[in-house]
Amino acid sequence: MFGFVGLSEDNKERISKAIEVAKTVVHYGWIPTILVVAWRASNPRPPIMRLISPLA
């Protein structure tokens, strides 16, 4: 898959697992990260509850 030449099977499994975990973190963390960056850059900052809940 990634061309792990010269690594033991245990190390290959650990690297593959770390990559899968990183993919999951990026998948679920992308939109919240963009929202926080936009919230911090806005002037004046809206209340955090208005950002989280559009009905607030």
Secondary structure, 3 states (H helix, E strand, C coil): CCCCCCCCHHHHHHHHHHHHHHHHHHHHHHHHHHHHHHHHHCCCCCCHHHHHCCCC
